[in-house]
């Protein structure tokens, strides 16, 4: 047991080093689940980055047999009541949970298990919301076969230990702006029409070009839409989701309902649409983010007090915390830093 314990600690330390090494979100999603499965055995893994504002998926990696069931999992996640929903875990005191524990061993109480997992031959699942800086930056799910035992308390504790480290790695990846290839993608706006089952009805040439820049855009080769598009369509409509492309450019997905169909507009994200994401990525609380966002717009202290319904002292407390996190001493310096960050995102 001592040798096994030493091996586990060594592997966890290796995961933590990789999460802090500056990997981008795609590399983290490709590498870390495999390393984690050497510590917590599982037959299949799902990993997704999320928009921290909407909690909709922005990219995903799903191992077999999960991939072909993506639309079913999305319908369950955004359209049905069930246990251990990612949005619920993101808000919970404990962001990690297993199916067996949530159902007290009665897996059939879960619609996700009855309708999706059991037909795939899967048993217990272990889900984690990856939370850092008061925001959720991604989600992780490990699956075991129906014939395998469920996840133990010790295994759940190991995932609980590594989840915030992986979340911090994802948050850091947002602030580490790579060079932006502004030539990537078309100049125009793309449009995708989906039916109620998330099947593609039509797609403009501009949308097809934009999708090649998505983190999981290579799914197009198999005739499948990136999970970010499917999640945007399956989630609350209307909504806006921000996705960073392979080129480093940020894209925005805007959804709306068009009769029985769902329209997804794809276009370059505007700086105003990135503000909350980038401020959160710097570790600001929700309250600090609201204050900083209004400062960017030129609001005075009196205007902040009136709009946010807080005292002038509270405004100053939030501003002081924001200044400390950005290493500045005045509003002018803060605005200069923030605008420089935003301008670097294409």
C-alpha positions in Angstrom: 0.0 0.0 0.0 2.9 2.4 0.7 4.3 1.8 -2.7 0.9 2.3 -4.3 0.4 5.5 -2.3 3.7 6.9 -3.4 2.9 6.1 -7.0 -0.4 8.0 -6.7 1.2 11.0 -5.2 3.9 11.0 -7.9 1.3 10.9 -10.6 -0.9 13.6 -9.0 2.2 15.8 -8.7 2.9 15.3 -12.4 -0.7 16.3 -13.3 -0.4 19.4 -11.2 2.9 20.4 -12.9 1.4 19.9 -16.3 -1.7 22.0 -15.3 0.6 24.9 -14.2 3.0 24.6 -17.3 1.1 27.0 -19.5 -0.6 24.4 -21.7 -3.5 25.7 -23.8 -7.0 24.4 -23.2 -6.9 21.9 -26.1 -3.7 20.4 -24.8 -5.1 20.2 -21.2 -8.2 18.5 -22.4 -6.2 16.0 -24.5 -3.5 15.2 -21.9 -4.9 15.5 -18.4 -7.9 13.0 -18.6 -5.5 10.2 -19.7 -3.1 11.0 -16.9 -5.9 11.1 -14.4 -7.1 7.7 -15.4 -3.8 6.3 -14.3 -4.8 7.4 -10.8 -8.6 6.9 -11.0 -9.2 4.0 -13.4 -12.1 4.5 -15.8 -13.2 3.0 -19.2 -14.2 6.3 -20.8 -13.7 10.0 -20.2 -15.4 13.2 -21.2 -13.8 16.6 -20.9 -15.2 20.0 -22.0 -14.2 23.7 -21.6 -17.2 26.0 -20.9 -18.1 29.6 -21.3 -17.8 30.8 -17.6 -20.7 33.2 -18.1 -23.2 30.8 -19.6 -21.7 27.4 -18.6 -22.3 26.2 -22.2 -19.6 23.9 -23.7 -17.1 25.6 -25.9 -15.1 22.5 -26.9 -15.1 18.8 -25.9 -13.3 15.5 -26.1 -15.4 12.4 -25.7 -14.0 8.9 -25.8 -15.9 6.0 -27.2 -18.6 5.0 -26.6 -19.6 8.5 -25.5 -19.0 10.5 -28.7 -21.9 9.1 -30.8 -24.3 9.9 -27.9 -23.3 13.6 -27.7 -26.7 14.9 -28.7 -28.4 12.7 -26.1 -26.1 13.8 -23.3 -26.7 17.5 -24.3 -30.5 17.0 -24.3 -30.2 15.5 -20.8 -27.8 18.2 -19.6 -29.8 21.2 -20.7 -33.4 19.8 -21.1 -34.1 17.3 -18.3 -34.0 17.1 -14.5 -31.3 14.8 -13.3 -28.6 14.3 -10.7 -25.1 15.8 -10.8 -25.9 18.3 -13.6 -22.7 20.2 -14.4 -24.4 23.6 -13.8 -25.5 22.4 -10.3 -22.0 21.1 -9.4 -20.5 24.4 -10.5 -22.6 26.2 -7.9 -22.4 23.5 -5.2 -20.1 23.6 -2.2 -18.7 20.3 -3.4 -18.2 20.4 -7.2 -17.5 16.6 -7.5 -20.1 13.8 -7.3 -20.7 10.2 -8.4 -23.9 8.8 -9.9 -24.0 5.9 -7.3 -23.8 8.3 -4.4 -26.3 10.8 -5.8 -28.8 8.0 -6.4 -27.9 6.1 -3.2 -27.1 3.1 -5.3 -30.3 3.2 -7.4 -28.9 4.2 -10.8 -32.2 3.8 -12.6 -33.4 6.9 -10.7 -31.3 8.8 -13.2 -32.8 9.5 -16.6 -29.2 9.9 -18.0 -28.4 6.4 -16.8 -31.6 4.7 -18.0 -31.8 6.3 -21.4 -28.1 6.8 -22.4 -25.5 5.1 -20.1 -27.2 1.7 -19.5 -27.7 1.1 -23.2 -24.0 1.9 -23.8 -23.0 -0.7 -21.1 -21.8 2.0 -18.7 -22.3 2.0 -14.9 -21.1 4.5 -12.4 -19.9 8.0 -13.5 -17.8 10.5 -11.6 -18.5 14.2 -12.6 -16.5 17.3 -11.7 -17.1 21.0 -12.3 -13.7 22.7 -12.7 -14.0 25.9 -10.7 -11.3 28.6 -10.2 -11.6 32.2 -9.3 -15.3 31.9 -8.5 -16.1 30.7 -12.1 -16.4 27.3 -13.8 -13.9 26.9 -16.7 -14.6 23.3 -17.7 -16.1 20.0 -16.7 -14.8 16.4 -16.5 -16.6 13.1 -16.4 -15.2 9.6 -15.9 -17.3 6.5 -16.7 -17.0 2.9 -15.6 -18.4 -0.2 -17.3 -21.6 -1.7 -15.8 -19.6 -4.7 -14.7 -17.0 -2.6 -12.8 -17.4 -1.4 -9.2 -18.4 2.2 -8.5 -16.1 4.9 -7.6 -14.8 4.8 -4.0 -14.6 7.7 -1.5 -10.9 7.7 -2.0 -11.1 8.0 -5.7 -13.7 10.8 -5.5 -11.4 12.6 -3.1 -8.5 12.4 -5.6 -10.6 14.0 -8.3 -11.8 16.6 -5.8 -8.1 17.4 -5.1 -7.1 17.8 -8.8 -10.2 19.5 -10.1 -9.3 23.1 -8.9 -5.7 22.7 -10.2 -7.0 21.8 -13.7 -9.5 24.6 -13.4 -6.7 27.1 -12.7 -4.8 25.8 -15.8 -7.9 26.4 -17.9 -8.3 29.9 -16.5 -4.7 30.7 -17.2 -5.1 29.5 -20.7 -7.7 32.2 -21.3 -5.4 35.0 -20.1 -2.4 33.8 -22.1 -3.3 35.3 -25.4 -1.5 33.7 -28.4 -0.8 35.7 -31.5 -4.0 36.2 -33.4 -4.3 35.1 -37.0 -6.8 37.7 -38.2 -6.7 36.1 -41.6 -8.4 32.9 -40.3 -12.0 32.6 -41.3 -14.2 34.7 -43.6 -15.0 38.3 -43.0 -18.8 37.7 -43.1 -21.2 36.3 -40.6 -22.1 32.6 -40.7 -25.5 31.1 -40.1 -26.4 27.5 -39.1 -30.0 26.2 -39.0 -30.7 23.2 -36.8 -33.9 21.3 -36.2 -35.3 20.3 -32.8 -33.1 17.2 -32.7 -30.0 19.3 -33.3 -29.6 18.0 -36.9 -28.2 20.5 -39.5 -30.9 21.9 -41.8 -28.6 24.3 -43.6 -25.3 26.1 -43.2 -23.9 29.1 -45.0 -20.4 28.9 -46.6 -19.2 31.5 -44.1 -20.3 29.2 -41.2 -18.5 26.3 -42.7 -15.3 28.3 -42.9 -15.6 29.6 -39.3 -16.2 26.1 -38.0 -12.8 24.9 -39.3 -11.2 27.3 -36.7 -13.1 25.8 -33.7 -11.1 23.8 -31.2 -13.0 20.6 -32.1 -13.8 21.8 -35.7 -12.2 18.6 -37.2 -15.5 16.9 -36.3 -16.7 18.4 -39.5 -14.8 15.8 -41.4 -17.2 13.2 -39.9 -20.2 15.3 -40.7 -20.6 16.4 -37.1 -20.9 19.9 -35.7 -18.5 21.0 -32.9 -20.0 20.4 -29.5 -20.0 24.2 -28.8 -22.6 24.7 -31.6 -24.7 21.8 -30.4 -24.5 23.0 -26.8 -25.5 26.5 -27.7 -28.5 25.2 -29.6 -29.5 22.8 -26.8 -29.2 25.4 -24.1 -31.3 28.4 -23.3 -32.3 30.3 -26.4 -31.4 33.1 -27.0 -27.9 33.0 -25.7 -24.3 34.0 -26.6 -21.3 31.7 -26.2 -17.7 32.8 -26.6 -15.2 30.3 -28.2 -11.5 30.8 -28.8 -10.5 29.4 -32.2 -7.3 27.6 -33.1 -6.1 30.8 -34.7 -6.3 32.5 -31.3 -9.2 34.6 -32.5 -12.4 34.7 -30.3 -15.7 33.9 -31.9 -19.2 34.4 -30.7 -22.2 32.1 -31.2 -25.6 33.8 -31.0 -28.6 31.5 -30.8 -32.3 32.4 -31.6 -35.4 30.4 -32.3 -36.8 30.6 -35.8 -40.2 28.8 -35.7 -39.4 25.2 -35.0 -35.8 25.7 -35.9 -32.8 27.1 -34.1 -30.5 29.6 -35.7 -26.8 29.9 -34.7 -25.0 33.0 -35.9 -21.2 32.7 -36.0 -19.0 35.8 -36.1 -15.9 37.4 -34.5 -16.5 38.3 -30.9 -16.6 42.0 -30.0 -14.6 43.3 -27.1 -17.7 44.0 -25.1 -18.7 40.4 -25.3 -15.3 39.2 -24.0 -15.1 41.6 -21.0 -16.8 39.4 -18.4 -14.9 36.3 -19.5 -11.5 38.0 -19.4 -12.1 39.8 -16.2 -13.2 36.5 -14.5 -10.1 34.8 -15.9 -8.0 37.3 -13.9 -9.6 36.0 -10.8 -12.1 38.7 -10.1 -15.2 38.0 -8.1 -18.6 38.6 -9.7 -18.9 41.9 -7.8 -15.4 43.0 -8.8 -16.2 42.0 -12.4 -19.3 44.2 -12.5 -17.4 47.2 -11.1 -14.4 46.8 -13.5 -16.7 46.3 -16.5 -18.4 49.7 -15.7 -15.1 51.4 -15.1 -14.1 50.4 -18.7 -17.2 52.2 -19.9 -16.2 55.4 -18.0 -18.6 55.3 -15.1 -17.9 57.5 -12.2 -18.1 56.4 -8.6 -21.6 58.0 -8.3 -22.8 56.2 -11.4 -21.4 52.9 -10.0 -23.3 53.5 -6.7 -26.5 54.2 -8.5 -26.3 51.4 -11.0 -25.0 48.7 -8.6 -26.9 49.8 -5.6 -23.9 49.7 -3.3 -22.2 52.3 -1.1 -19.2 54.4 -2.3 -17.1 52.6 0.3 -18.0 49.3 -1.2 -17.1 50.6 -4.7 -13.7 51.7 -3.4 -13.1 48.3 -1.7 -13.9 46.5 -5.0 -11.7 48.9 -7.0 -8.8 48.4 -4.6 -9.0 44.6 -5.0 -9.2 45.0 -8.8 -6.2 47.3 -8.8 -4.2 44.8 -6.7 -5.0 41.9 -9.0 -4.0 43.9 -12.1 -1.0 45.5 -10.5 -2.2 49.1 -11.2 -2.8 52.1 -9.0 -5.5 54.1 -10.8 -8.6 53.8 -13.0 -6.7 55.2 -15.9 -4.0 52.5 -15.6 -6.7 49.8 -15.2 -8.5 50.9 -18.3 -5.3 51.0 -20.3 -4.4 47.4 -19.2 -7.9 46.1 -19.9 -8.2 47.7 -23.3 -4.8 46.3 -24.2 -6.0 42.8 -23.2 -9.2 43.2 -25.2 -7.5 44.5 -28.3 -5.3 41.4 -28.4 -8.3 39.1 -28.9 -9.0 40.1 -32.5 
